[in-house]
Every structure is written in structure tokens, then in C-alpha cells.
Amino acid sequence: MVEDEVEKGLGSPVKLRILRALASGEALTMYELLKKIPTKPTTLRRHLKDLVEIGWVEEQQYATVKKYRMNSGKKALKHLIALFREVSISTD
């Protein structure tokens, strides 16, 4: 159900920060995300796992490093990505 997906995807400030960090389309490692998001590694990992499970974030393996990027093909995310970009532009 779409409502369940949205609740799981937006149910935490950490998840919102992850999505905002990935809204540029750039793939980031856990380390890079931790530099942008003040939280514990275990907390970040748990929220990334949830976002991967619902398909909002894609996990890509590069040799020994995993990178994460927002799945811009998800209909529910297109508006959120646009909002993050608009807010980013207005605060710059």
C-alpha cells in the first residue's frame, strides 16, 4: 500500500536527512552519509535498510564499498526530490 510505503519512508528525521542528502542524484557511501548526517552508524544503517527495502534508495556494490543513491524512478519520490531541490536553492 502506498500509505505504508510513505509512512515507512518518511517516518523518521534520519530518513528525511538521508533522502535529502541523496536528492542530488549522487551515490554516497555510508561514510559520506555519516559526514552529512549526525547520527550513529547503526542508526544510519537501519534506516538505509528500510529505504532500500521499500525501493526508495538503491544500493550499489563497488568492489568492497557500497554506495547508496535515491531511486528517482519511484513515483512517490519525484515530488520529494523536487521539494528538496527547491528548498536547497532557496536556502543557498
N, CA, C and O atoms as a CHARMM CRD file, in Angstrom:
* protein
*
  368
    1    1 MET  N      0.82800  -1.18400   0.00000 PROA 1      0.00000
    2    1 MET  CA     0.00000   0.00000   0.00000 PROA 1      0.00000
    3    1 MET  C      0.87600   1.25200   0.00000 PROA 1      0.00000
    4    1 MET  O      1.89500   1.29900   0.68800 PROA 1      0.00000
    5    2 VAL  N      0.48600   2.24700  -0.75700 PROA 2      0.00000
    6    2 VAL  CA     1.27300   3.46800  -0.87700 PROA 2      0.00000
    7    2 VAL  C      1.40900   4.16600   0.47200 PROA 2      0.00000
    8    2 VAL  O      2.48200   4.67500   0.79800 PROA 2      0.00000
    9    3 GLU  N      0.33800   4.19500   1.25600 PROA 3      0.00000
   10    3 GLU  CA     0.39600   4.86900   2.56100 PROA 3      0.00000
   11    3 GLU  C      1.44800   4.22600   3.46000 PROA 3      0.00000
   12    3 GLU  O      2.18800   4.92900   4.14900 PROA 3      0.00000
   13    4 ASP  N      1.51900   2.88900   3.45900 PROA 4      0.00000
   14    4 ASP  CA     2.52100   2.18800   4.26600 PROA 4      0.00000
   15    4 ASP  C      3.93100   2.53100   3.80100 PROA 4      0.00000
   16    4 ASP  O      4.82800   2.73200   4.62000 PROA 4      0.00000
   17    5 GLU  N      4.12600   2.59700   2.47900 PROA 5      0.00000
   18    5 GLU  CA     5.44400   2.92700   1.92100 PROA 5      0.00000
   19    5 GLU  C      5.86400   4.33300   2.33200 PROA 5      0.00000
   20    5 GLU  O      7.00800   4.55900   2.72700 PROA 5      0.00000
   21    6 VAL  N      4.92900   5.27500   2.23600 PROA 6      0.00000
   22    6 VAL  CA     5.24400   6.65900   2.59100 PROA 6      0.00000
   23    6 VAL  C      5.54200   6.77400   4.08000 PROA 6      0.00000
   24    6 VAL  O      6.48300   7.46000   4.47800 PROA 6      0.00000
   25    7 GLU  N      4.73600   6.09900   4.90700 PROA 7      0.00000
   26    7 GLU  CA     4.97600   6.14400   6.35600 PROA 7      0.00000
   27    7 GLU  C      6.33600   5.55500   6.70400 PROA 7      0.00000
   28    7 GLU  O      7.06300   6.10900   7.52900 PROA 7      0.00000
   29    8 LYS  N      6.68200   4.43100   6.07700 PROA 8      0.00000
   30    8 LYS  CA     7.97100   3.80800   6.35300 PROA 8      0.00000
   31    8 LYS  C      9.11700   4.67400   5.82800 PROA 8      0.00000
   32    8 LYS  O     10.18100   4.73900   6.44400 PROA 8      0.00000
   33    9 GLY  N      8.90100   5.33300   4.69900 PROA 9      0.00000
   34    9 GLY  CA     9.94000   6.15500   4.09900 PROA 9      0.00000
   35    9 GLY  C     10.15200   7.49300   4.78000 PROA 9      0.00000
   36    9 GLY  O     11.26200   8.02500   4.77900 PROA 9      0.00000
   37   10 LEU  N      9.09900   8.03900   5.36000 PROA 10     0.00000
   38   10 LEU  CA     9.20100   9.37700   5.94800 PROA 10     0.00000
   39   10 LEU  C      8.99400   9.38800   7.45000 PROA 10     0.00000
   40   10 LEU  O      8.86300  10.45800   8.04600 PROA 10     0.00000
   41   11 GLY  N      8.96200   8.23400   8.06700 PROA 11     0.00000
   42   11 GLY  CA     8.63700   8.13300   9.48500 PROA 11     0.00000
   43   11 GLY  C      9.74600   8.50200  10.45000 PROA 11     0.00000
   44   11 GLY  O      9.61700   8.24600  11.64700 PROA 11     0.00000
   45   12 SER  N     10.82200   9.08800   9.97900 PROA 12     0.00000
   46   12 SER  CA    11.94300   9.40000  10.86000 PROA 12     0.00000
   47   12 SER  C     12.72400  10.59900  10.31900 PROA 12     0.00000
   48   12 SER  O     12.91300  10.72200   9.10900 PROA 12     0.00000
   49   13 PRO  N     13.17200  11.47100  11.20200 PROA 13     0.00000
   50   13 PRO  CA    14.01600  12.58600  10.75700 PROA 13     0.00000
   51   13 PRO  C     15.31100  12.10800  10.08900 PROA 13     0.00000
   52   13 PRO  O     15.81600  12.76000   9.17500 PROA 13     0.00000
   53   14 VAL  N     15.83900  10.98600  10.54000 PROA 14     0.00000
   54   14 VAL  CA    17.06800  10.44900   9.93500 PROA 14     0.00000
   55   14 VAL  C     16.79400  10.05000   8.48900 PROA 14     0.00000
   56   14 VAL  O     17.61200  10.31500   7.60900 PROA 14     0.00000
   57   15 LYS  N     15.65000   9.41500   8.23600 PROA 15     0.00000
   58   15 LYS  CA    15.31600   9.02600   6.85900 PROA 15     0.00000
   59   15 LYS  C     15.16300  10.26300   5.97500 PROA 15     0.00000
   60   15 LYS  O     15.60700  10.26600   4.82700 PROA 15     0.00000
   61   16 LEU  N     14.54200  11.30200   6.50300 PROA 16     0.00000
   62   16 LEU  CA    14.41400  12.54200   5.72800 PROA 16     0.00000
   63   16 LEU  C     15.79000  13.12500   5.40700 PROA 16     0.00000
   64   16 LEU  O     16.01600  13.61000   4.29900 PROA 16     0.00000
   65   17 ARG  N     16.70300  13.08000   6.36800 PROA 17     0.00000
   66   17 ARG  CA    18.06100  13.58800   6.12500 PROA 17     0.00000
   67   17 ARG  C     18.79000  12.74400   5.08200 PROA 17     0.00000
   68   17 ARG  O     19.51700  13.28000   4.24600 PROA 17     0.00000
   69   18 ILE  N     18.59700  11.43600   5.12800 PROA 18     0.00000
   70   18 ILE  CA    19.20000  10.55100   4.12300 PROA 18     0.00000
   71   18 ILE  C     18.67200  10.91400   2.74300 PROA 18     0.00000
   72   18 ILE  O     19.44900  11.08200   1.80200 PROA 18     0.00000
   73   19 LEU  N     17.36400  11.03400   2.62100 PROA 19     0.00000
   74   19 LEU  CA    16.76300  11.34900   1.32500 PROA 19     0.00000
   75   19 LEU  C     17.21700  12.71700   0.82400 PROA 19     0.00000
   76   19 LEU  O     17.47100  12.89900  -0.36700 PROA 19     0.00000
   77   20 ARG  N     17.31500  13.65800   1.72800 PROA 20     0.00000
   78   20 ARG  CA    17.77800  14.99000   1.32400 PROA 20     0.00000
   79   20 ARG  C     19.23300  14.93400   0.84900 PROA 20     0.00000
   80   20 ARG  O     19.59100  15.57500  -0.14000 PROA 20     0.00000
   81   21 ALA  N     20.06000  14.17500   1.54800 PROA 21     0.00000
   82   21 ALA  CA    21.46800  14.04800   1.15300 PROA 21     0.00000
   83   21 ALA  C     21.62000  13.38300  -0.21200 PROA 21     0.00000
   84   21 ALA  O     22.54900  13.68500  -0.96100 PROA 21     0.00000
   85   22 LEU  N     20.70200  12.47700  -0.52500 PROA 22     0.00000
   86   22 LEU  CA    20.78200  11.74900  -1.78900 PROA 22     0.00000
   87   22 LEU  C     19.98900  12.40400  -2.91700 PROA 22     0.00000
   88   22 LEU  O     20.03700  11.92900  -4.05200 PROA 22     0.00000
   89   23 ALA  N     19.26500  13.47800  -2.63300 PROA 23     0.00000
   90   23 ALA  CA    18.38900  14.10800  -3.62400 PROA 23     0.00000
   91   23 ALA  C     19.13000  14.65900  -4.83500 PROA 23     0.00000
   92   23 ALA  O     18.53100  14.84400  -5.89400 PROA 23     0.00000
   93   24 SER  N     20.41400  14.92000  -4.69100 PROA 24     0.00000
   94   24 SER  CA    21.19200  15.44500  -5.82000 PROA 24     0.00000
   95   24 SER  C     21.39200  14.40100  -6.91100 PROA 24     0.00000
   96   24 SER  O     21.74400  14.73400  -8.04300 PROA 24     0.00000
   97   25 GLY  N     21.16500  13.14200  -6.56500 PROA 25     0.00000
   98   25 GLY  CA    21.37300  12.07000  -7.53500 PROA 25     0.00000
   99   25 GLY  C     22.72800  11.40600  -7.40100 PROA 25     0.00000
  100   25 GLY  O     22.98400  10.37400  -8.02100 PROA 25     0.00000
  101   26 GLU  N     23.59500  11.99500  -6.59400 PROA 26     0.00000
  102   26 GLU  CA    24.93000  11.44100  -6.37300 PROA 26     0.00000
  103   26 GLU  C     24.85000  10.18900  -5.49600 PROA 26     0.00000
  104   26 GLU  O     24.07900  10.15300  -4.53700 PROA 26     0.00000
  105   27 ALA  N     25.64000   9.16700  -5.81900 PROA 27     0.00000
  106   27 ALA  CA    25.72700   7.97000  -4.98800 PROA 27     0.00000
  107   27 ALA  C     26.74800   8.21400  -3.88600 PROA 27     0.00000
  108   27 ALA  O     27.86700   8.65200  -4.15500 PROA 27     0.00000
  109   28 LEU  N     26.36200   7.93100  -2.64400 PROA 28     0.00000
  110   28 LEU  CA    27.23100   8.17700  -1.49600 PROA 28     0.00000
  111   28 LEU  C     27.46000   6.90800  -0.68900 PROA 28     0.00000
  112   28 LEU  O     26.59100   6.04000  -0.61500 PROA 28     0.00000
  113   29 THR  N     28.62600   6.81100  -0.09200 PROA 29     0.00000
  114   29 THR  CA    28.93900   5.69000   0.80100 PROA 29     0.00000
  115   29 THR  C     28.35600   5.99100   2.18800 PROA 29     0.00000
  116   29 THR  O     27.92700   7.11200   2.45900 PROA 29     0.00000
  117   30 MET  N     28.34800   4.98700   3.05100 PROA 30     0.00000
  118   30 MET  CA    27.91200   5.18900   4.43100 PROA 30     0.00000
  119   30 MET  C     28.76400   6.27200   5.09400 PROA 30     0.00000
  120   30 MET  O     28.23800   7.14000   5.79000 PROA 30     0.00000
  121   31 TYR  N     30.06300   6.21900   4.88000 PROA 31     0.00000
  122   31 TYR  CA    30.97100   7.20800   5.47200 PROA 31     0.00000
  123   31 TYR  C     30.60200   8.62400   5.01800 PROA 31     0.00000
  124   31 TYR  O     30.55300   9.54900   5.82900 PROA 31     0.00000
  125   32 GLU  N     30.34700   8.78400   3.73200 PROA 32     0.00000
  126   32 GLU  CA    29.98000  10.10000   3.21000 PROA 32     0.00000
  127   32 GLU  C     28.64600  10.57300   3.79700 PROA 32     0.00000
  128   32 GLU  O     28.48000  11.75400   4.10400 PROA 32     0.00000
  129   33 LEU  N     27.70200   9.64700   3.95000 PROA 33     0.00000
  130   33 LEU  CA    26.42100   9.99900   4.56000 PROA 33     0.00000
  131   33 LEU  C     26.59500  10.38500   6.02600 PROA 33     0.00000
  132   33 LEU  O     25.95900  11.32100   6.50900 PROA 33     0.00000
  133   34 LEU  N     27.45900   9.65900   6.72800 PROA 34     0.00000
  134   34 LEU  CA    27.69600   9.96600   8.14400 PROA 34     0.00000
  135   34 LEU  C     28.31000  11.35500   8.32400 PROA 34     0.00000
  136   34 LEU  O     28.06600  12.01000   9.33800 PROA 34     0.00000
  137   35 LYS  N     29.09200  11.80300   7.36600 PROA 35     0.00000
  138   35 LYS  CA    29.66200  13.15000   7.44500 PROA 35     0.00000
  139   35 LYS  C     28.57200  14.21300   7.29700 PROA 35     0.00000
  140   35 LYS  O     28.70500  15.31500   7.82900 PROA 35     0.00000
  141   36 LYS  N     27.50300  13.88900   6.58200 PROA 36     0.00000
  142   36 LYS  CA    26.40900  14.83000   6.34400 PROA 36     0.00000
  143   36 LYS  C     25.29600  14.72100   7.37700 PROA 36     0.00000
  144   36 LYS  O     24.56900  15.68600   7.61100 PROA 36     0.00000
  145   37 ILE  N     25.15900  13.54500   7.99800 PROA 37     0.00000
  146   37 ILE  CA    24.04000  13.28200   8.90200 PROA 37     0.00000
  147   37 ILE  C     24.58300  12.91800  10.28200 PROA 37     0.00000
  148   37 ILE  O     25.22500  11.87800  10.43200 PROA 37     0.00000
  149   38 PRO  N     24.34000  13.74200  11.27700 PROA 38     0.00000
  150   38 PRO  CA    24.84300  13.45700  12.63100 PROA 38     0.00000
  151   38 PRO  C     24.01900  12.37000  13.32500 PROA 38     0.00000
  152   38 PRO  O     23.01800  12.65500  13.98200 PROA 38     0.00000
  153   39 THR  N     24.45200  11.14300  13.16900 PROA 39     0.00000
  154   39 THR  CA    23.78400  10.01100  13.81400 PROA 39     0.00000
  155   39 THR  C     24.78000   8.87400  13.97800 PROA 39     0.00000
  156   39 THR  O     25.89100   8.92800  13.45000 PROA 39     0.00000
  157   40 LYS  N     24.38000   7.85600  14.70500 PROA 40     0.00000
  158   40 LYS  CA    25.25100   6.69400  14.90000 PROA 40     0.00000
  159   40 LYS  C     25.23700   5.83000  13.64000 PROA 40     0.00000
  160   40 LYS  O     24.22200   5.76600  12.94600 PROA 40     0.00000
  161   41 PRO  N     26.35500   5.16500  13.33800 PROA 41     0.00000
  162   41 PRO  CA    26.40800   4.29000  12.16300 PROA 41     0.00000
  163   41 PRO  C     25.30100   3.22400  12.15800 PROA 41     0.00000
  164   41 PRO  O     24.72200   2.93400  11.11100 PROA 41     0.00000
  165   42 THR  N     25.01300   2.64700  13.32400 PROA 42     0.00000
  166   42 THR  CA    23.97100   1.59900  13.37900 PROA 42     0.00000
  167   42 THR  C     22.59400   2.17600  13.05200 PROA 42     0.00000
  168   42 THR  O     21.77700   1.51300  12.41300 PROA 42     0.00000
  169   43 THR  N     22.33900   3.39900  13.48600 PROA 43     0.00000
  170   43 THR  CA    21.06300   4.05100  13.18400 PROA 43     0.00000
  171   43 THR  C     20.95600   4.33000  11.69200 PROA 43     0.00000
  172   43 THR  O     19.91900   4.07600  11.08100 PROA 43     0.00000
  173   44 LEU  N     22.02500   4.85200  11.10900 PROA 44     0.00000
  174   44 LEU  CA    22.03300   5.14000   9.68000 PROA 44     0.00000
  175   44 LEU  C     21.83800   3.85800   8.88300 PROA 44     0.00000
  176   44 LEU  O     21.05900   3.82800   7.93000 PROA 44     0.00000
  177   45 ARG  N     22.53500   2.81500   9.26600 PROA 45     0.00000
  178   45 ARG  CA    22.43400   1.52600   8.56700 PROA 45     0.00000
  179   45 ARG  C     20.99700   0.99800   8.59500 PROA 45     0.00000
  180   45 ARG  O     20.48600   0.52600   7.58000 PROA 45     0.00000
  181   46 ARG  N     20.35000   1.07900   9.76000 PROA 46     0.00000
  182   46 ARG  CA    18.97600   0.57200   9.90500 PROA 46     0.00000
  183   46 ARG  C     18.00600   1.34700   9.00400 PROA 46     0.00000
  184   46 ARG  O     17.15300   0.75500   8.34300 PROA 46     0.00000
  185   47 HSD  N     18.14800   2.66700   8.98600 PROA 47     0.00000
  186   47 HSD  CA    17.25200   3.48100   8.16300 PROA 47     0.00000
  187   47 HSD  C     17.53100   3.29800   6.66600 PROA 47     0.00000
  188   47 HSD  O     16.60300   3.29400   5.85700 PROA 47     0.00000
  189   48 LEU  N     18.79400   3.14800   6.30200 PROA 48     0.00000
  190   48 LEU  CA    19.12400   2.85800   4.90500 PROA 48     0.00000
  191   48 LEU  C     18.50400   1.53100   4.47400 PROA 48     0.00000
  192   48 LEU  O     17.97900   1.41400   3.36600 PROA 48     0.00000
  193   49 LYS  N     18.56600   0.53800   5.35100 PROA 49     0.00000
  194   49 LYS  CA    17.98200  -0.77200   5.05500 PROA 49     0.00000
  195   49 LYS  C     16.48200  -0.64300   4.77300 PROA 49     0.00000
  196   49 LYS  O     15.97300  -1.23400   3.82100 PROA 49     0.00000
  197   50 ASP  N     15.78000   0.13100   5.60300 PROA 50     0.00000
  198   50 ASP  CA    14.34500   0.35800   5.39000 PROA 50     0.00000
  199   50 ASP  C     14.08700   1.03300   4.04500 PROA 50     0.00000
  200   50 ASP  O     13.18500   0.63200   3.31000 PROA 50     0.00000
  201   51 LEU  N     14.87300   2.04800   3.72600 PROA 51     0.00000
  202   51 LEU  CA    14.68600   2.77500   2.47300 PROA 51     0.00000
  203   51 LEU  C     15.00700   1.90700   1.25500 PROA 51     0.00000
  204   51 LEU  O     14.37700   2.04800   0.20700 PROA 51     0.00000
  205   52 VAL  N     15.97600   1.02000   1.39300 PROA 52     0.00000
  206   52 VAL  CA    16.29300   0.07000   0.31200 PROA 52     0.00000
  207   52 VAL  C     15.14400  -0.91900   0.14700 PROA 52     0.00000
  208   52 VAL  O     14.75500  -1.23700  -0.97700 PROA 52     0.00000
  209   53 GLU  N     14.59800  -1.41100   1.26800 PROA 53     0.00000
  210   53 GLU  CA    13.50000  -2.39100   1.23100 PROA 53     0.00000
  211   53 GLU  C     12.26700  -1.85800   0.50600 PROA 53     0.00000
  212   53 GLU  O     11.61400  -2.60400  -0.22500 PROA 53     0.00000
  213   54 ILE  N     11.93900  -0.58300   0.69700 PROA 54     0.00000
  214   54 ILE  CA    10.75700  -0.03900   0.02600 PROA 54     0.00000
  215   54 ILE  C     11.07600   0.49800  -1.36900 PROA 54     0.00000
  216   54 ILE  O     10.18800   0.96800  -2.07900 PROA 54     0.00000
  217   55 GLY  N     12.35100   0.42200  -1.75300 PROA 55     0.00000
  218   55 GLY  CA    12.74000   0.78500  -3.10800 PROA 55     0.00000
  219   55 GLY  C     13.01100   2.26200  -3.32700 PROA 55     0.00000
  220   55 GLY  O     13.17800   2.69000  -4.47000 PROA 55     0.00000
  221   56 TRP  N     13.05900   3.05200  -2.26300 PROA 56     0.00000
  222   56 TRP  CA    13.32000   4.48200  -2.41000 PROA 56     0.00000
  223   56 TRP  C     14.80100   4.76700  -2.59200 PROA 56     0.00000
  224   56 TRP  O     15.17600   5.77600  -3.18900 PROA 56     0.00000
  225   57 VAL  N     15.64200   3.88200  -2.07900 PROA 57     0.00000
  226   57 VAL  CA    17.09400   4.02800  -2.20600 PROA 57     0.00000
  227   57 VAL  C     17.64100   2.75300  -2.83000 PROA 57     0.00000
  228   57 VAL  O     17.22600   1.64600  -2.48700 PROA 57     0.00000
  229   58 GLU  N     18.57400   2.92900  -3.74600 PROA 58     0.00000
  230   58 GLU  CA    19.23400   1.79100  -4.38800 PROA 58     0.00000
  231   58 GLU  C     20.61600   1.62000  -3.78900 PROA 58     0.00000
  232   58 GLU  O     21.32700   2.58900  -3.52600 PROA 58     0.00000
  233   59 GLU  N     20.97900   0.35900  -3.58000 PROA 59     0.00000
  234   59 GLU  CA    22.29200   0.01700  -3.02800 PROA 59     0.00000
  235   59 GLU  C     23.14300  -0.53500  -4.16200 PROA 59     0.00000
  236   59 GLU  O     22.72500  -1.46000  -4.86000 PROA 59     0.00000
  237   60 GLN  N     24.32200   0.01900  -4.34800 PROA 60     0.00000
  238   60 GLN  CA    25.21800  -0.41500  -5.41300 PROA 60     0.00000
  239   60 GLN  C     26.53500  -0.86600  -4.80300 PROA 60     0.00000
  240   60 GLN  O     27.11400  -0.16400  -3.97300 PROA 60     0.00000
  241   61 GLN  N     27.00300  -2.02300  -5.20900 PROA 61     0.00000
  242   61 GLN  CA    28.26000  -2.57000  -4.69000 PROA 61     0.00000
  243   61 GLN  C     29.39100  -2.24800  -5.65900 PROA 61     0.00000
  244   61 GLN  O     29.32100  -2.58700  -6.84000 PROA 61     0.00000
  245   62 TYR  N     30.43000  -1.59400  -5.15700 PROA 62     0.00000
  246   62 TYR  CA    31.63400  -1.29100  -5.92700 PROA 62     0.00000
  247   62 TYR  C     32.80700  -1.91500  -5.19300 PROA 62     0.00000
  248   62 TYR  O     33.28300  -1.37400  -4.19500 PROA 62     0.00000
  249   63 ALA  N     33.27100  -3.05700  -5.68700 PROA 63     0.00000
  250   63 ALA  CA    34.35800  -3.80200  -5.02900 PROA 63     0.00000
  251   63 ALA  C     33.98600  -4.03600  -3.56200 PROA 63     0.00000
  252   63 ALA  O     33.08100  -4.82100  -3.27700 PROA 63     0.00000
  253   64 THR  N     34.66300  -3.37400  -2.63900 PROA 64     0.00000
  254   64 THR  CA    34.39000  -3.59400  -1.21400 PROA 64     0.00000
  255   64 THR  C     33.53700  -2.48000  -0.59900 PROA 64     0.00000
  256   64 THR  O     33.30400  -2.46900   0.60900 PROA 64     0.00000
  257   65 VAL  N     33.07500  -1.55200  -1.42700 PROA 65     0.00000
  258   65 VAL  CA    32.32300  -0.39400  -0.93100 PROA 65     0.00000
  259   65 VAL  C     30.89700  -0.42400  -1.47200 PROA 65     0.00000
  260   65 VAL  O     30.66800  -0.70100  -2.65000 PROA 65     0.00000
  261   66 LYS  N     29.94600  -0.13400  -0.59000 PROA 66     0.00000
  262   66 LYS  CA    28.55300   0.02500  -1.01000 PROA 66     0.00000
  263   66 LYS  C     28.25700   1.50900  -1.12100 PROA 66     0.00000
  264   66 LYS  O     28.64600   2.30700  -0.26900 PROA 66     0.00000
  265   67 LYS  N     27.55400   1.86000  -2.20100 PROA 67     0.00000
  266   67 LYS  CA    27.10700   3.23600  -2.37100 PROA 67     0.00000
  267   67 LYS  C     25.58500   3.22500  -2.45500 PROA 67     0.00000
  268   67 LYS  O     24.96900   2.25600  -2.90100 PROA 67     0.00000
  269   68 TYR  N     25.00700   4.32700  -2.01400 PROA 68     0.00000
  270   68 TYR  CA    23.55800   4.45200  -1.98100 PROA 68     0.00000
  271   68 TYR  C     23.15100   5.66300  -2.80500 PROA 68     0.00000
  272   68 TYR  O     23.79200   6.71300  -2.75600 PROA 68     0.00000
  273   69 ARG  N     22.06400   5.49600  -3.57100 PROA 69     0.00000
  274   69 ARG  CA    21.53100   6.61300  -4.34100 PROA 69     0.00000
  275   69 ARG  C     20.01500   6.53300  -4.32500 PROA 69     0.00000
  276   69 ARG  O     19.43900   5.45300  -4.19900 PROA 69     0.00000
  277   70 MET  N     19.38400   7.67500  -4.45200 PROA 70     0.00000
  278   70 MET  CA    17.93500   7.72800  -4.45300 PROA 70     0.00000
  279   70 MET  C     17.41200   7.12600  -5.75400 PROA 70     0.00000
  280   70 MET  O     17.96700   7.37100  -6.82600 PROA 70     0.00000
  281   71 ASN  N     16.35900   6.34900  -5.65700 PROA 71     0.00000
  282   71 ASN  CA    15.72500   5.74500  -6.82600 PROA 71     0.00000
  283   71 ASN  C     14.75500   6.76100  -7.41500 PROA 71     0.00000
  284   71 ASN  O     13.58500   6.80300  -7.03600 PROA 71     0.00000
  285   72 SER  N     15.23800   7.56800  -8.32700 PROA 72     0.00000
  286   72 SER  CA    14.42500   8.65000  -8.88400 PROA 72     0.00000
  287   72 SER  C     13.28600   8.14000  -9.76400 PROA 72     0.00000
  288   72 SER  O     12.42500   8.92000 -10.17200 PROA 72     0.00000
  289   73 GLY  N     13.27200   6.84600 -10.05900 PROA 73     0.00000
  290   73 GLY  CA    12.18700   6.26900 -10.84800 PROA 73     0.00000
  291   73 GLY  C     10.91900   6.02200 -10.04700 PROA 73     0.00000
  292   73 GLY  O      9.86000   5.77300 -10.62300 PROA 73     0.00000
  293   74 LYS  N     11.01800   6.08800  -8.72500 PROA 74     0.00000
  294   74 LYS  CA     9.84000   5.87700  -7.87600 PROA 74     0.00000
  295   74 LYS  C      8.94600   7.10500  -7.93200 PROA 74     0.00000
  296   74 LYS  O      9.38600   8.21800  -7.64300 PROA 74     0.00000
  297   75 LYS  N      7.69800   6.89800  -8.30500 PROA 75     0.00000
  298   75 LYS  CA     6.74800   7.99600  -8.47100 PROA 75     0.00000
  299   75 LYS  C      6.61600   8.84500  -7.20200 PROA 75     0.00000
  300   75 LYS  O      6.57300  10.07300  -7.27100 PROA 75     0.00000
  301   76 ALA  N      6.55400   8.18400  -6.05100 PROA 76     0.00000
  302   76 ALA  CA     6.37900   8.90500  -4.78400 PROA 76     0.00000
  303   76 ALA  C      7.54600   9.83400  -4.49000 PROA 76     0.00000
  304   76 ALA  O      7.38300  10.82000  -3.77200 PROA 76     0.00000
  305   77 LEU  N      8.71300   9.53600  -5.03000 PROA 77     0.00000
  306   77 LEU  CA     9.90200  10.33400  -4.72800 PROA 77     0.00000
  307   77 LEU  C     10.09600  11.53100  -5.64200 PROA 77     0.00000
  308   77 LEU  O     10.79800  12.47400  -5.27800 PROA 77     0.00000
  309   78 LYS  N      9.49100  11.51300  -6.81400 PROA 78     0.00000
  310   78 LYS  CA     9.71800  12.59900  -7.76700 PROA 78     0.00000
  311   78 LYS  C      9.35200  13.94500  -7.17100 PROA 78     0.00000
  312   78 LYS  O     10.09100  14.91400  -7.34500 PROA 78     0.00000
  313   79 HSD  N      8.23200  14.02800  -6.47500 PROA 79     0.00000
  314   79 HSD  CA     7.81300  15.28400  -5.86300 PROA 79     0.00000
  315   79 HSD  C      8.71900  15.64800  -4.68700 PROA 79     0.00000
  316   79 HSD  O      9.02900  16.81900  -4.46900 PROA 79     0.00000
  317   80 LEU  N      9.13400  14.63900  -3.94000 PROA 80     0.00000
  318   80 LEU  CA    10.01500  14.88000  -2.79100 PROA 80     0.00000
  319   80 LEU  C     11.37700  15.39700  -3.25700 PROA 80     0.00000
  320   80 LEU  O     11.93300  16.31200  -2.64900 PROA 80     0.00000
  321   81 ILE  N     11.91000  14.82300  -4.32100 PROA 81     0.00000
  322   81 ILE  CA    13.18600  15.27900  -4.87700 PROA 81     0.00000
  323   81 ILE  C     13.06400  16.73800  -5.31500 PROA 81     0.00000
  324   81 ILE  O     13.94000  17.55400  -5.03100 PROA 81     0.00000
  325   82 ALA  N     11.98000  17.05500  -6.00200 PROA 82     0.00000
  326   82 ALA  CA    11.76800  18.43500  -6.44800 PROA 82     0.00000
  327   82 ALA  C     11.67900  19.38300  -5.25200 PROA 82     0.00000
  328   82 ALA  O     12.22900  20.48400  -5.28900 PROA 82     0.00000
  329   83 LEU  N     10.99400  18.96300  -4.20600 PROA 83     0.00000
  330   83 LEU  CA    10.87700  19.78700  -3.00000 PROA 83     0.00000
  331   83 LEU  C     12.25000  20.02000  -2.36300 PROA 83     0.00000
  332   83 LEU  O     12.58600  21.14900  -2.00700 PROA 83     0.00000
  333   84 PHE  N     13.03800  18.95700  -2.22100 PROA 84     0.00000
  334   84 PHE  CA    14.37500  19.09400  -1.62800 PROA 84     0.00000
  335   84 PHE  C     15.23200  20.04600  -2.45600 PROA 84     0.00000
  336   84 PHE  O     15.96100  20.86700  -1.90000 PROA 84     0.00000
  337   85 ARG  N     15.15100  19.94300  -3.76400 PROA 85     0.00000
  338   85 ARG  CA    15.94700  20.82500  -4.62600 PROA 85     0.00000
  339   85 ARG  C     15.47800  22.26900  -4.50200 PROA 85     0.00000
  340   85 ARG  O     16.29600  23.18800  -4.47300 PROA 85     0.00000
  341   86 GLU  N     14.16500  22.47100  -4.42800 PROA 86     0.00000
  342   86 GLU  CA    13.61800  23.81700  -4.27900 PROA 86     0.00000
  343   86 GLU  C     14.04200  24.42900  -2.95100 PROA 86     0.00000
  344   86 GLU  O     14.43700  25.59400  -2.90400 PROA 86     0.00000
  345   87 VAL  N     13.96200  23.66200  -1.88300 PROA 87     0.00000
  346   87 VAL  CA    14.35100  24.15600  -0.56600 PROA 87     0.00000
  347   87 VAL  C     15.84300  24.44000  -0.54400 PROA 87     0.00000
  348   87 VAL  O     16.27600  25.43300   0.03900 PROA 87     0.00000
  349   88 SER  N     16.63000  23.58400  -1.17100 PROA 88     0.00000
  350   88 SER  CA    18.08400  23.77900  -1.21300 PROA 88     0.00000
  351   88 SER  C     18.43000  25.07100  -1.95900 PROA 88     0.00000
  352   88 SER  O     19.30600  25.82000  -1.52600 PROA 88     0.00000
  353   89 ILE  N     17.76300  25.32600  -3.04900 PROA 89     0.00000
  354   89 ILE  CA    18.02800  26.52700  -3.84000 PROA 89     0.00000
  355   89 ILE  C     17.63200  27.77400  -3.05300 PROA 89     0.00000
  356   89 ILE  O     18.35400  28.77100  -3.06800 PROA 89     0.00000
  357   90 SER  N     16.50200  27.72700  -2.37300 PROA 90     0.00000
  358   90 SER  CA    16.02700  28.91000  -1.65500 PROA 90     0.00000
  359   90 SER  C     16.84500  29.21400  -0.40600 PROA 90     0.00000
  360   90 SER  O     16.83800  30.35000   0.06800 PROA 90     0.00000
  361   91 THR  N     17.55600  28.21300   0.14200 PROA 91     0.00000
  362   91 THR  CA    18.37000  28.45300   1.32600 PROA 91     0.00000
  363   91 THR  C     19.82100  28.74800   0.99900 PROA 91     0.00000
  364   91 THR  O     20.58800  29.10000   1.89500 PROA 91     0.00000
  365   92 ASP  N     20.22200  28.61400  -0.26100 PROA 92     0.00000
  366   92 ASP  CA    21.60900  28.89900  -0.66100 PROA 92     0.00000
  367   92 ASP  C     21.86600  30.37700  -0.78900 PROA 92     0.00000
  368   92 ASP  O     22.98000  30.78300  -1.11700 PROA 92     0.00000
